[in-house]
Amino acid sequence: RGVLIQRIWPNTPAEAAGILEGDVLVRIDGINTPSLRALQRIMRERLAVDQEIEAEFIRSGELIVLQVILEEMPR
C-alpha cells in the first residue's frame, strides 16, 4: 500500500529529487503513507516548507530512498 505518483510537474522538488511517475510512495521520514488521505495529514501536521525529508518509494518492485526538500504548493 502507498500513494501512486501519477504526475510529476517540471521544475518541482519532486522532479529535482528524481521521483518518477508510477513510483509508489510508502513512507516519509519513517511514517507509513498508506493512502492519499494519510499523506495529506502527514504533510499538514508534521512537515514544513524548506524541510528536507527522506521519502521511500517502490519503483519496479525495488525500494528506493530519495531526499526531497519541500516547497510551498502553488495555489
N, C-alpha and C positions, 0 to 999 in steps of 0.2 A: 504494500500500500504506500501511497505517496501522492504527490501532486505532479501531474503530467505538464511539462513545459510545451505549450502549443505554439508560442510565437516569441521570438527574440527581436526586439527593436534595435536598429542601428544606433551606435554611439551611446549605449547604456552600460551601466555597471555589469549587467548580465553578459552582454557581448564581450566586454573587456575581460571578464573572468574566464571566458571560454565555455559558457553554458550553451548548449545546443538544443534546438527544437527536437522534441522526442525524449529528452532527458526526463527522469522522474526524480523529483526532489523528495528525499526520505528523511533528512534531518538538517536542522540548523543549530549550530553550536551544541550538538548533542541532544537536542529536543526533537522528538519524532514529529513529522508533518504528515499525518495520515490522510488529510483532506484539505481542500482549499479553505474551508472554514477555520480549521486548526491553524493553518499558515497565516491567515489574516489576523487571528487572535494573537499569535506569537509576534507578528510584526508590530501590531498595535501596542501590546503590553510589555514587550521585553527588548525591543530593538530601537535604535535611534539613527537618525541621519548621520552620515560620516563614520558610523561604526563599521569595523571590519569583522566579518563573520566567516565561519567555516561552514560551507554548505556541502552536504553529501548527496550524491546523485547515483542512480542506477543508469548506466549507459551501455546498451548492447550486452546486458547481463552482468556487467562489471561494476563494482563500486568505485566511484571516483570522488575525490575531495577537492573542492575549489575554494579559494579565498575570494570574498566579494566585499567591496566597500559600498555601503548603502548610500543612496541619494534620495532626495525627496521625490515622490511620484509626481509626474506632471498632472495638471488639472485639466 
